[in-house]
Amino acid sequence: MFGVEPRLQAIIEILLLLMLAAGIGWILGRLALSGQLRSLRSAVADKEAELEACRSGEEPEQKTERMPEPIEREIPEPAAFVHADPLLPAFSHDDTPEPIAVPPATTSNIPDTAYTEPAAPVDSKALAGNSEAAVLNRIASRASEVNFDRIGRATASEADDLKDIVGIGPFLERKLHSLGIYTFRQVANFTKEDITKVNELIEFFPGRIDRDNWVDQAKGFYDKKYGDKP
């Protein structure tokens, strides 16, 4: 470079780099120092303001954060399950005994007359949702769509253990009970039409009753239990 010896040229380049680094360091130091000075001035100003407030007898203003108000949510009451069999009690999640209805004062002077409260209509909200009570209520409301003249009728006192059939669990058994299906004989009498309808009503996987072969299983259990064909 300009006819200078390589060693001298290297020394000059090193000196230039050192000067450049020193200049950058000095600039960064000044910036950091100025930032610290501004912070110190701000802190001193705040302290002077607090001191002045104390001298004048006023309390310094303190910032307080406002806590958010709690959100109140309405907790829905569990819906009562209306069973297909009117002789059975309603299913619900509440184990508290139901209160005994007391007749009003206007009927107390009527001899030999039992007071009964009118039945409350089924709320449409009780049929909506995915809770167990809502599902069973929804299924029970469509029990009239089952052809009981073809499959036969039964009550809860005649119920077989439908869980013996492979594919039927406790919840599915309660679904069948809510339709009024309690016995192996009723399941064994299912036709293709009944299978399709019951599969739809109990909100089961399409075709699952056929795949699990409920009808033949029910016939076998009926024959084993009663020694006869349904």
ROSE-4610 file (N, C-alpha, C; in Angstrom, 1 decimal, always signed):
// ROSE-4610
residu = [M/M/M/F/F/F/G/G/G/V/V/V/E/E/E/P/P/P/R/R/R/L/L/L/Q/Q/Q/A/A/A/I/I/I/I/I/I/E/E/E/I/I/I/L/L/L/L/L/L/L/L/L/L/L/L/M/M/M/L/L/L/A/A/A/A/A/A/G/G/G/I/I/I/G/G/G/W/W/W/I/I/I/L/L/L/G/G/G/R/R/R/L/L/L/A/A/A/L/L/L/S/S/S/G/G/G/Q/Q/Q/L/L/L/R/R/R/S/S/S/L/L/L/R/R/R/S/S/S/A/A/A/V/V/V/A/A/A/D/D/D/K/K/K/E/E/E/A/A/A/E/E/E/L/L/L/E/E/E/A/A/A/C/C/C/R/R/R/S/S/S/G/G/G/E/E/E/E/E/E/P/P/P/E/E/E/Q/Q/Q/K/K/K/T/T/T/E/E/E/R/R/R/M/M/M/P/P/P/E/E/E/P/P/P/I/I/I/E/E/E/R/R/R/E/E/E/I/I/I/P/P/P/E/E/E/P/P/P/A/A/A/A/A/A/F/F/F/V/V/V/H/H/H/A/A/A/D/D/D/P/P/P/L/L/L/L/L/L/P/P/P/A/A/A/F/F/F/S/S/S/H/H/H/D/D/D/D/D/D/T/T/T/P/P/P/E/E/E/P/P/P/I/I/I/A/A/A/V/V/V/P/P/P/P/P/P/A/A/A/T/T/T/T/T/T/S/S/S/N/N/N/I/I/I/P/P/P/D/D/D/T/T/T/A/A/A/Y/Y/Y/T/T/T/E/E/E/P/P/P/A/A/A/A/A/A/P/P/P/V/V/V/D/D/D/S/S/S/K/K/K/A/A/A/L/L/L/A/A/A/G/G/G/N/N/N/S/S/S/E/E/E/A/A/A/A/A/A/V/V/V/L/L/L/N/N/N/R/R/R/I/I/I/A/A/A/S/S/S/R/R/R/A/A/A/S/S/S/E/E/E/V/V/V/N/N/N/F/F/F/D/D/D/R/R/R/I/I/I/G/G/G/R/R/R/A/A/A/T/T/T/A/A/A/S/S/S/E/E/E/A/A/A/D/D/D/D/D/D/L/L/L/K/K/K/D/D/D/I/I/I/V/V/V/G/G/G/I/I/I/G/G/G/P/P/P/F/F/F/L/L/L/E/E/E/R/R/R/K/K/K/L/L/L/H/H/H/S/S/S/L/L/L/G/G/G/I/I/I/Y/Y/Y/T/T/T/F/F/F/R/R/R/Q/Q/Q/V/V/V/A/A/A/N/N/N/F/F/F/T/T/T/K/K/K/E/E/E/D/D/D/I/I/I/T/T/T/K/K/K/V/V/V/N/N/N/E/E/E/L/L/L/I/I/I/E/E/E/F/F/F/F/F/F/P/P/P/G/G/G/R/R/R/I/I/I/D/D/D/R/R/R/D/D/D/N/N/N/W/W/W/V/V/V/D/D/D/Q/Q/Q/A/A/A/K/K/K/G/G/G/F/F/F/Y/Y/Y/D/D/D/K/K/K/K/K/K/Y/Y/Y/G/G/G/D/D/D/K/K/K/P/P/P]
num = [1/1/1/2/2/2/3/3/3/4/4/4/5/5/5/6/6/6/7/7/7/8/8/8/9/9/9/10/10/10/11/11/11/12/12/12/13/13/13/14/14/14/15/15/15/16/16/16/17/17/17/18/18/18/19/19/19/20/20/20/21/21/21/22/22/22/23/23/23/24/24/24/25/25/25/26/26/26/27/27/27/28/28/28/29/29/29/30/30/30/31/31/31/32/32/32/33/33/33/34/34/34/35/35/35/36/36/36/37/37/37/38/38/38/39/39/39/40/40/40/41/41/41/42/42/42/43/43/43/44/44/44/45/45/45/46/46/46/47/47/47/48/48/48/49/49/49/50/50/50/51/51/51/52/52/52/53/53/53/54/54/54/55/55/55/56/56/56/57/57/57/58/58/58/59/59/59/60/60/60/61/61/61/62/62/62/63/63/63/64/64/64/65/65/65/66/66/66/67/67/67/68/68/68/69/69/69/70/70/70/71/71/71/72/72/72/73/73/73/74/74/74/75/75/75/76/76/76/77/77/77/78/78/78/79/79/79/80/80/80/81/81/81/82/82/82/83/83/83/84/84/84/85/85/85/86/86/86/87/87/87/88/88/88/89/89/89/90/90/90/91/91/91/92/92/92/93/93/93/94/94/94/95/95/95/96/96/96/97/97/97/98/98/98/99/99/99/100/100/100/101/101/101/102/102/102/103/103/103/104/104/104/105/105/105/106/106/106/107/107/107/108/108/108/109/109/109/110/110/110/111/111/111/112/112/112/113/113/113/114/114/114/115/115/115/116/116/116/117/117/117/118/118/118/119/119/119/120/120/120/121/121/121/122/122/122/123/123/123/124/124/124/125/125/125/126/126/126/127/127/127/128/128/128/129/129/129/130/130/130/131/131/131/132/132/132/133/133/133/134/134/134/135/135/135/136/136/136/137/137/137/138/138/138/139/139/139/140/140/140/141/141/141/142/142/142/143/143/143/144/144/144/145/145/145/146/146/146/147/147/147/148/148/148/149/149/149/150/150/150/151/151/151/152/152/152/153/153/153/154/154/154/155/155/155/156/156/156/157/157/157/158/158/158/159/159/159/160/160/160/161/161/161/162/162/162/163/163/163/164/164/164/165/165/165/166/166/166/167/167/167/168/168/168/169/169/169/170/170/170/171/171/171/172/172/172/173/173/173/174/174/174/175/175/175/176/176/176/177/177/177/178/178/178/179/179/179/180/180/180/181/181/181/182/182/182/183/183/183/184/184/184/185/185/185/186/186/186/187/187/187/188/188/188/189/189/189/190/190/190/191/191/191/192/192/192/193/193/193/194/194/194/195/195/195/196/196/196/197/197/197/198/198/198/199/199/199/200/200/200/201/201/201/202/202/202/203/203/203/204/204/204/205/205/205/206/206/206/207/207/207/208/208/208/209/209/209/210/210/210/211/211/211/212/212/212/213/213/213/214/214/214/215/215/215/216/216/216/217/217/217/218/218/218/219/219/219/220/220/220/221/221/221/222/222/222/223/223/223/224/224/224/225/225/225/226/226/226/227/227/227/228/228/228/229/229/229/230/230/230]
x = [+0.9/+0.0/+0.9/+0.8/+1.6/+3.1/+3.5/+5.0/+5.5/+4.7/+5.1/+5.4/+6.3/+6.7/+5.5/+5.4/+4.2/+4.1/+5.3/+5.2/+4.7/+5.2/+4.7/+3.3/+2.9/+1.5/+0.6/+1.0/+0.2/+0.1/+1.2/+1.2/+0.2/+0.3/-0.7/-2.1/-2.4/-3.8/-4.3/-3.4/-3.7/-4.0/-3.2/-3.4/-4.7/-5.0/-6.3/-7.5/-7.4/-8.4/-8.6/-7.5/-7.5/-8.2/-7.8/-8.4/-9.9/-10.3/-11.7/-12.5/-11.9/-12.5/-12.6/-11.6/-11.6/-12.7/-12.8/-13.9/-15.2/-15.5/-16.8/-17.1/-16.0/-16.2/-16.5/-15.8/-16.1/-17.5/-18.0/-19.4/-20.4/-20.2/-21.1/-21.1/-19.9/-19.8/-20.5/-20.4/-21.2/-22.7/-23.1/-24.6/-25.0/-24.3/-24.7/-24.7/-23.6/-23.5/-24.7/-25.0/-26.1/-27.4/-27.6/-28.9/-28.9/-27.8/-27.7/-28.0/-27.4/-27.6/-29.1/-29.8/-31.2/-32.0/-31.6/-32.3/-32.1/-30.9/-30.6/-31.3/-31.4/-32.1/-33.6/-34.1/-35.6/-35.8/-34.9/-35.1/-34.9/-33.9/-33.8/-35.0/-35.6/-36.7/-37.9/-38.1/-39.2/-39.0/-37.7/-37.5/-37.7/-37.3/-37.5/-39.0/-39.8/-41.2/-41.8/-41.4/-41.9/-41.5/-40.3/-39.8/-40.6/-40.9/-41.7/-43.1/-43.7/-45.0/-45.0/-44.0/-43.9/-43.8/-43.0/-42.9/-44.2/-45.0/-46.3/-47.4/-47.1/-48.1/-49.0/-48.8/-49.6/-48.9/-49.7/-49.2/-48.9/-47.8/-47.5/-48.5/-48.8/-49.8/-49.2/-49.9/-49.5/-50.5/-49.8/-50.6/-51.1/-52.4/-53.0/-53.6/-53.4/-54.0/-55.4/-56.4/-57.7/-57.9/-58.4/-58.5/-59.8/-59.8/-61.0/-62.1/-63.3/-64.4/-64.7/-65.0/-65.3/-66.5/-66.5/-67.6/-68.5/-69.7/-70.7/-71.3/-71.2/-71.8/-73.0/-74.0/-75.2/-74.9/-75.0/-74.8/-76.1/-76.3/-77.6/-77.8/-79.1/-79.5/-79.6/-79.2/-79.3/-80.7/-81.0/-82.4/-82.8/-84.0/-84.5/-84.8/-84.5/-84.7/-86.1/-86.9/-88.2/-88.2/-88.4/-88.2/-89.4/-89.2/-90.3/-91.3/-90.9/-91.8/-92.3/-93.6/-94.1/-94.1/-93.9/-93.9/-92.5/-91.5/-90.2/-89.9/-89.1/-88.8/-87.9/-88.0/-87.2/-85.7/-84.8/-83.4/-82.8/-82.0/-81.4/-80.1/-79.3/-78.0/-78.2/-79.4/-79.6/-80.2/-79.5/-79.9/-80.8/-81.1/-82.0/-83.4/-84.0/-85.4/-86.3/-87.3/-88.2/-89.2/-89.5/-90.4/-91.8/-92.6/-93.9/-94.8/-95.6/-96.5/-97.6/-97.8/-98.8/-100.0/-101.2/-102.4/-102.6/-103.0/-103.3/-104.4/-104.5/-105.5/-107.0/-107.1/-108.5/-109.1/-108.2/-108.7/-108.7/-108.2/-108.1/-109.5/-110.5/-111.8/-112.6/-112.0/-112.7/-112.4/-113.4/-113.1/-112.8/-111.8/-111.5/-111.1/-110.4/-109.9/-108.4/-107.7/-106.3/-105.8/-104.9/-104.4/-103.2/-103.3/-102.1/-101.8/-100.5/-100.1/-100.1/-100.4/-100.4/-99.0/-98.8/-97.5/-96.9/-95.7/-95.1/-94.7/-94.9/-94.5/-93.0/-92.6/-91.2/-90.6/-89.6/-88.9/-88.1/-88.2/-87.4/-85.9/-85.5/-84.1/-83.5/-84.4/-84.0/-83.7/-84.1/-83.8/-82.6/-82.0/-80.9/-79.6/-78.5/-77.2/-76.7/-75.5/-74.9/-74.7/-75.3/-75.3/-76.1/-75.8/-76.5/-78.0/-78.4/-79.8/-80.5/-79.8/-80.4/-80.5/-79.5/-79.5/-80.7/-80.8/-81.9/-83.2/-83.4/-84.7/-85.0/-84.0/-84.3/-84.7/-84.0/-84.4/-85.8/-86.1/-87.4/-88.5/-88.3/-89.3/-89.7/-88.9/-89.2/-89.5/-89.8/-90.1/-91.3/-92.2/-93.4/-93.1/-91.9/-91.5/-91.1/-90.9/-90.6/-91.8/-91.8/-92.9/-93.0/-93.6/-93.7/-94.7/-95.6/-96.5/-95.8/-94.6/-93.8/-92.8/-92.1/-91.0/-91.5/-92.7/-93.2/-93.0/-93.7/-93.6/-93.1/-92.5/-91.9/-91.8/-91.7/-91.5/-90.1/-89.8/-88.5/-88.4/-89.5/-89.5/-89.2/-89.3/-89.0/-87.6/-86.9/-85.7/-84.6/-84.0/-82.8/-81.6/-80.4/-79.2/-78.7/-79.1/-78.8/-77.3/-76.5/-75.1/-74.4/-75.1/-74.5/-74.2/-75.0/-74.8/-73.5/-72.7/-71.4/-71.8/-71.2/-71.5/-72.5/-73.1/-74.0/-73.3/-73.0/-72.5/-73.5/-73.1/-74.1/-74.9/-74.2/-74.9/-75.9/-75.4/-76.2/-77.5/-77.3/-78.4/-79.4/-79.0/-79.9/-80.6/-80.0/-80.6/-81.8/-81.5/-82.5/-83.7/-83.4/-84.4/-85.3/-84.7/-85.5/-86.4/-86.2/-87.1/-88.2/-88.0/-88.9/-88.5/-87.2/-86.6/-85.8/-86.3/-85.7/-85.3/-85.8/-85.6/-84.8/-84.2/-83.6/-84.7/-85.9/-87.0/-87.2/-87.3/-87.5/-86.4/-85.2/-84.0/-84.0/-84.3/-84.3/-85.4/-86.4/-87.5/-87.3/-86.1/-85.8/-85.8/-86.5/-86.3/-85.3/-85.1/-84.1/-84.7/-86.0/-86.6/-86.4/-86.6/-86.4/-85.0/-84.0/-82.6/-82.2/-82.7/-82.4/-83.0/-84.3/-84.9/-84.3/-84.0/-83.4/-82.0/-81.3/-79.9/-80.0/-81.0/-81.1/-81.5/-82.5/-83.1/-82.1/-81.2/-80.3/-79.0/-79.0/-77.9/-76.6/-76.7/-75.5/-74.9/-73.7/-72.9/-73.8/-74.0/-74.8/-74.3/-75.2/-74.9/-74.2/-74.0/-73.3/-74.1/-75.4/-76.2/-76.1/-76.1/-75.9/-74.5/-73.5/-72.1/-71.9/-72.4/-72.3/-73.3/-74.2/-75.1/-75.9/-76.6/-77.4/-78.5/-79.1/-80.3/-80.0/-78.9/-78.6/-78.0/-77.3/-76.9/-78.0/-79.0/-80.2/-81.0/-81.1/-81.8/-81.0/-79.7/-78.9/-79.1/-79.1/-79.2/-80.6/-81.6/-83.0/-83.2/-82.7/-82.8/-82.1/-80.9/-80.1/-80.8/-81.5/-82.1/-83.4/-84.2/-85.6/-85.9/-84.8/-85.0/-86.0/-86.2/-87.2/-86.8/-87.4/-87.1/-88.1/-87.6/-88.4/-89.6]
y = [-1.2/+0.0/+1.2/+2.0/+3.2/+2.9/+1.8/+1.4/+1.2/+1.0/+0.8/-0.7/-1.0/-2.3/-3.1/-4.4/-5.1/-5.1/-5.1/-5.1/-3.8/-2.7/-1.4/-1.2/-1.7/-1.6/-2.4/-3.5/-4.2/-3.5/-2.8/-2.1/-0.9/-0.2/+0.9/+0.5/-0.7/-1.2/-1.5/-2.1/-2.5/-1.2/-0.2/+1.1/+1.7/+1.7/+2.2/+1.5/+0.1/-0.6/-0.4/-0.2/+0.1/+1.5/+2.5/+3.8/+3.7/+3.0/+2.8/+2.2/+1.1/+0.4/+1.4/+2.2/+3.1/+4.1/+4.6/+5.6/+5.1/+3.8/+3.2/+3.0/+2.5/+2.3/+3.6/+4.7/+6.0/+6.4/+6.2/+6.6/+5.8/+4.5/+3.6/+4.0/+4.3/+4.7/+6.0/+6.9/+8.2/+8.0/+7.1/+6.8/+6.1/+5.2/+4.5/+5.4/+6.3/+7.3/+8.3/+8.7/+9.7/+9.0/+7.7/+7.0/+6.9/+6.6/+6.5/+7.9/+8.9/+10.2/+10.6/+10.3/+10.6/+9.8/+8.6/+7.8/+8.4/+8.8/+9.4/+10.7/+11.5/+12.8/+12.5/+11.5/+11.2/+10.8/+9.9/+9.4/+10.5/+11.4/+12.6/+13.5/+13.7/+14.6/+13.9/+12.6/+11.9/+12.1/+11.9/+12.0/+13.4/+14.4/+15.8/+16.1/+15.5/+15.7/+15.1/+13.9/+13.2/+14.0/+14.6/+15.3/+16.6/+17.3/+18.5/+18.2/+17.0/+16.7/+16.4/+15.8/+15.5/+16.8/+17.7/+19.0/+19.8/+19.7/+20.4/+19.6/+18.4/+17.7/+16.8/+16.7/+15.9/+14.6/+13.5/+12.2/+12.1/+11.5/+11.3/+10.4/+10.7/+9.9/+8.5/+7.5/+6.2/+5.6/+4.9/+4.2/+2.9/+2.6/+1.4/+0.7/-0.6/-1.3/-1.8/-1.7/-2.1/-3.5/-4.3/-5.7/-5.9/-6.9/-7.1/-7.7/-7.3/-7.9/-9.3/-10.2/-11.6/-11.7/-12.6/-12.8/-13.9/-13.5/-14.4/-15.2/-16.5/-17.4/-18.2/-18.3/-19.0/-20.5/-21.3/-22.7/-23.4/-24.0/-24.7/-25.9/-26.0/-27.1/-28.4/-29.6/-30.8/-31.1/-31.5/-31.8/-33.2/-33.4/-34.7/-35.6/-36.9/-37.8/-38.4/-38.3/-38.9/-40.3/-41.3/-42.7/-43.1/-44.0/-44.5/-45.2/-45.9/-46.6/-45.7/-45.3/-44.4/-44.9/-46.2/-46.8/-46.6/-46.3/-46.1/-44.6/-44.4/-42.9/-42.3/-41.0/-40.2/-40.3/-40.4/-40.4/-39.0/-38.7/-37.4/-37.6/-36.5/-36.6/-36.1/-35.8/-35.3/-36.4/-36.8/-37.9/-37.4/-36.1/-35.5/-36.0/-36.5/-37.0/-35.9/-36.2/-35.2/-34.8/-33.5/-33.1/-33.6/-33.9/-34.3/-33.1/-33.2/-32.1/-32.0/-30.7/-30.5/-29.8/-30.3/-29.6/-28.2/-27.3/-26.0/-25.9/-24.8/-24.6/-24.7/-24.4/-24.4/-25.8/-26.8/-28.2/-28.9/-28.3/-29.0/-29.4/-28.7/-29.0/-29.9/-30.5/-31.4/-32.8/-33.6/-34.9/-35.9/-36.9/-38.0/-37.6/-36.5/-36.0/-35.9/-36.7/-36.6/-35.5/-34.7/-33.6/-34.1/-33.8/-34.1/-32.9/-32.6/-31.4/-31.8/-30.8/-31.1/-31.3/-32.2/-32.6/-31.4/-31.1/-30.0/-30.4/-29.6/-30.0/-30.1/-31.0/-31.2/-30.0/-29.4/-28.3/-28.7/-27.9/-28.2/-28.2/-27.3/-27.2/-28.5/-29.3/-30.6/-31.6/-31.4/-32.3/-31.9/-30.7/-30.3/-30.5/-30.6/-30.8/-32.2/-32.4/-33.7/-34.4/-33.8/-34.5/-35.8/-36.7/-38.0/-37.8/-36.9/-36.7/-36.2/-35.2/-34.6/-35.7/-36.5/-37.6/-38.6/-39.0/-40.0/-39.4/-38.1/-37.4/-37.3/-37.0/-36.9/-38.2/-39.3/-40.6/-41.0/-40.8/-41.2/-40.5/-39.2/-38.5/-39.1/-40.0/-40.6/-42.1/-42.5/-43.9/-44.4/-43.5/-43.9/-44.4/-44.1/-44.4/-45.9/-46.6/-48.0/-48.8/-49.9/-50.7/-51.8/-51.5/-52.5/-53.6/-53.4/-54.5/-55.6/-55.3/-56.3/-56.9/-56.1/-56.6/-57.1/-56.6/-57.0/-55.9/-55.9/-54.9/-55.6/-54.7/-55.2/-54.1/-54.4/-53.4/-53.6/-52.6/-52.7/-53.9/-54.4/-55.6/-56.8/-56.8/-58.0/-57.9/-56.9/-56.6/-57.7/-58.0/-58.9/-58.0/-58.6/-57.9/-57.8/-56.7/-56.5/-56.3/-56.0/-55.8/-57.1/-58.3/-59.5/-59.6/-58.8/-58.7/-57.9/-58.5/-57.8/-56.6/-55.4/-54.2/-53.3/-53.8/-53.0/-52.8/-51.5/-51.1/-50.5/-50.1/-49.5/-48.4/-47.4/-46.2/-46.6/-47.5/-48.0/-48.7/-49.5/-50.2/-49.2/-48.1/-47.1/-46.4/-46.3/-45.7/-46.6/-47.9/-48.9/-48.9/-48.8/-48.8/-47.5/-46.4/-45.2/-45.3/-46.2/-46.5/-47.5/-48.2/-49.2/-50.6/-50.8/-52.1/-52.6/-53.7/-54.3/-55.7/-56.5/-57.9/-58.4/-59.6/-60.3/-60.6/-60.9/-61.3/-60.1/-58.9/-57.7/-57.5/-57.6/-57.5/-58.6/-59.8/-60.9/-60.8/-60.0/-59.8/-58.7/-58.0/-56.9/-57.4/-56.6/-56.8/-55.8/-55.8/-54.8/-53.4/-53.2/-51.9/-51.5/-52.4/-52.1/-51.7/-52.5/-52.2/-50.8/-50.5/-49.1/-48.0/-48.2/-47.2/-47.1/-48.2/-48.2/-47.6/-48.0/-47.4/-45.9/-45.4/-43.9/-43.3/-43.9/-43.4/-43.3/-44.3/-44.3/-43.6/-43.0/-42.2/-42.9/-44.2/-45.1/-45.0/-45.6/-45.6/-46.3/-45.8/-46.4/-47.8/-48.8/-50.2/-51.0/-50.4/-51.0/-52.2/-52.1/-53.2/-54.4/-54.2/-55.3/-55.9/-55.1/-55.6/-56.4/-55.9/-56.6/-57.8/-57.9/-59.1/-59.2/-58.1/-58.1/-59.2/-59.3/-60.2/-61.6/-62.1/-63.5/-63.7/-62.7/-62.8/-62.9/-62.0/-62.0/-63.3/-63.9/-65.2/-66.3/-66.3/-67.2/-67.0/-65.8/-65.5/-65.9/-65.6/-65.9/-67.4/-68.2/-69.6/-70.2/-69.6/-70.1/-69.8/-68.7/-68.3/-68.9/-69.0/-69.5/-70.8/-71.3/-72.6/-72.7/-71.6/-71.5/-70.5/-70.5/-69.5/-68.3/-67.1/-65.9/-65.8]
z = [+0.0/+0.0/+0.0/-1.1/-1.3/-1.1/-1.5/-1.5/-0.1/+1.0/+2.3/+2.6/+3.4/+3.7/+4.3/+4.0/+4.6/+6.1/+6.8/+8.3/+8.7/+8.2/+8.6/+8.2/+7.1/+6.7/+7.7/+8.2/+9.1/+10.4/+10.8/+12.1/+12.0/+10.8/+10.6/+10.6/+10.0/+10.0/+11.4/+12.2/+13.6/+14.4/+14.2/+14.9/+14.5/+13.2/+12.8/+13.4/+13.4/+14.0/+15.5/+16.2/+17.6/+17.9/+17.0/+17.1/+16.8/+15.9/+15.5/+16.7/+17.3/+18.4/+19.6/+19.8/+21.0/+20.8/+19.5/+19.2/+19.5/+19.0/+19.2/+20.7/+21.4/+22.9/+23.6/+23.2/+23.8/+23.6/+22.3/+22.0/+22.8/+22.9/+23.6/+25.1/+25.6/+27.0/+27.3/+26.4/+26.6/+26.6/+25.7/+25.6/+26.9/+27.4/+28.6/+29.8/+29.8/+30.9/+30.9/+29.7/+29.6/+30.0/+29.7/+30.1/+31.6/+32.3/+33.7/+34.4/+33.8/+34.3/+34.3/+33.2/+33.1/+34.1/+34.4/+35.4/+36.8/+37.0/+38.3/+38.5/+37.5/+37.6/+37.8/+37.2/+37.4/+38.8/+39.3/+40.7/+41.7/+41.4/+42.4/+42.3/+41.1/+41.0/+41.8/+41.7/+42.4/+43.9/+44.4/+45.8/+46.3/+45.5/+45.9/+46.0/+45.0/+45.1/+46.3/+46.7/+47.9/+49.2/+49.2/+50.3/+50.5/+49.3/+49.4/+49.8/+49.4/+49.9/+51.4/+51.9/+53.3/+54.1/+53.6/+54.3/+54.3/+53.3/+53.2/+53.9/+54.5/+55.2/+54.3/+53.1/+52.2/+51.9/+51.8/+51.6/+50.1/+49.7/+48.3/+47.6/+46.4/+45.7/+45.3/+45.6/+45.3/+44.3/+43.4/+42.3/+42.9/+42.7/+43.1/+41.9/+41.9/+40.8/+41.2/+40.3/+40.6/+40.2/+41.2/+41.0/+40.2/+39.2/+38.4/+39.2/+39.0/+39.7/+39.3/+40.2/+39.8/+39.0/+38.0/+37.1/+37.6/+37.8/+38.4/+37.2/+37.3/+36.3/+36.9/+36.1/+36.5/+36.3/+37.4/+37.3/+37.0/+35.8/+35.5/+36.4/+36.8/+37.6/+36.7/+37.3/+36.5/+36.2/+35.0/+34.5/+35.0/+35.4/+35.9/+34.7/+34.9/+33.8/+34.0/+32.9/+32.9/+32.3/+33.2/+32.7/+31.9/+30.9/+30.1/+30.9/+32.0/+32.8/+33.9/+33.9/+34.9/+36.3/+36.5/+37.8/+38.5/+37.7/+38.3/+38.7/+39.7/+40.0/+39.0/+38.9/+38.0/+38.4/+37.4/+37.6/+37.7/+38.7/+38.7/+39.5/+39.5/+40.2/+41.7/+42.1/+43.5/+44.3/+45.4/+46.3/+47.4/+47.4/+48.5/+48.3/+49.4/+49.3/+48.8/+48.0/+47.6/+48.7/+48.9/+49.9/+49.7/+50.8/+50.6/+50.4/+49.4/+49.1/+50.1/+50.6/+51.6/+50.9/+51.1/+50.4/+50.9/+50.0/+50.5/+51.5/+52.2/+53.2/+52.7/+51.4/+50.8/+50.7/+50.7/+50.5/+51.8/+52.9/+54.2/+54.8/+54.4/+55.0/+54.1/+53.0/+52.1/+52.6/+53.1/+53.6/+52.5/+52.8/+51.9/+50.5/+50.4/+49.1/+49.2/+48.3/+48.3/+47.3/+47.8/+47.0/+46.1/+44.9/+44.0/+43.2/+43.1/+42.4/+40.9/+40.0/+38.6/+38.1/+37.2/+36.7/+35.9/+36.1/+35.4/+34.0/+33.0/+31.6/+31.5/+30.6/+30.4/+29.7/+30.3/+29.8/+28.5/+27.5/+26.3/+26.5/+27.5/+27.8/+28.4/+29.0/+29.6/+28.5/+27.3/+26.2/+25.4/+25.7/+25.0/+25.8/+25.2/+25.9/+25.8/+26.3/+26.2/+27.6/+28.7/+30.0/+29.9/+30.8/+30.8/+31.0/+31.9/+32.1/+30.9/+30.2/+29.0/+27.9/+27.7/+26.7/+27.0/+28.2/+28.6/+28.4/+28.8/+28.6/+27.1/+26.3/+24.9/+24.3/+24.7/+24.2/+24.7/+25.9/+26.5/+25.8/+25.3/+24.7/+23.3/+22.8/+21.5/+21.6/+22.8/+23.1/+22.3/+21.9/+21.2/+19.8/+19.3/+17.9/+17.8/+19.0/+18.9/+18.7/+17.9/+17.6/+18.6/+19.8/+20.8/+20.5/+19.6/+19.2/+18.5/+17.9/+17.2/+18.2/+19.0/+19.8/+21.2/+21.6/+22.9/+23.9/+25.0/+26.0/+27.3/+28.1/+29.4/+30.4/+31.6/+32.7/+33.4/+34.2/+34.9/+35.8/+36.3/+37.2/+36.5/+35.1/+34.3/+33.7/+34.0/+33.3/+33.4/+32.2/+32.2/+32.3/+32.5/+32.5/+31.1/+30.4/+29.0/+28.8/+29.9/+29.8/+29.4/+29.5/+29.1/+27.6/+26.9/+25.4/+25.1/+24.3/+24.0/+23.2/+23.6/+22.9/+23.7/+24.8/+25.7/+27.0/+27.3/+28.6/+29.5/+30.7/+31.6/+31.1/+30.5/+29.9/+28.8/+27.9/+26.8/+27.3/+28.4/+29.0/+29.5/+30.2/+30.6/+29.5/+28.3/+27.2/+26.7/+26.7/+26.2/+27.2/+28.5/+29.5/+29.4/+29.0/+28.8/+27.6/+26.7/+25.6/+26.0/+27.1/+27.5/+27.1/+26.7/+26.3/+27.5/+28.1/+29.3/+29.2/+28.2/+28.2/+27.0/+27.1/+26.0/+24.9/+25.4/+24.4/+23.5/+24.0/+23.2/+22.1/+22.6/+21.7/+20.6/+21.1/+20.1/+19.0/+19.3/+18.3/+17.4/+17.5/+16.6/+15.1/+14.3/+12.8/+12.3/+11.0/+10.4/+10.7/+10.6/+10.8/+12.3/+13.2/+14.6/+14.9/+14.3/+14.6/+14.1/+12.9/+12.4/+13.3/+13.7/+14.5/+15.9/+16.6/+17.9/+17.9/+16.8/+16.7/+16.6/+15.9/+15.8/+17.1/+17.8/+19.0/+20.1/+20.3/+21.4/+21.0/+19.8/+19.3/+19.3/+18.8/+18.7/+17.4/+17.3/+16.0/+15.0/+13.8/+12.8/+12.4/+12.4/+12.1/+13.2/+14.3/+15.4/+16.0/+16.1/+16.6/+15.7/+14.4/+13.4/+13.6/+13.7/+13.7/+15.0/+16.1/+17.4/+17.5/+16.6/+16.5/+17.8/+18.2/+19.4/+19.4/+18.2/+18.1/+18.4/+17.8/+18.0/+19.4/+19.9/+21.3/+22.3/+22.1/+22.9/+22.9/+21.7/+21.6/+22.4/+22.3/+23.1/+24.6/+25.0/+26.5/+26.9/+26.1/+26.5/+26.6/+25.6/+25.6/+26.9/+27.2/+28.3/+29.6/+29.7/+31.0/+31.2/+30.1/+30.2/+29.6/+28.9/+28.2/+27.1/+26.5/+25.4/+24.4/+23.2/+22.2/+22.4/+22.2/+22.4/+21.5]
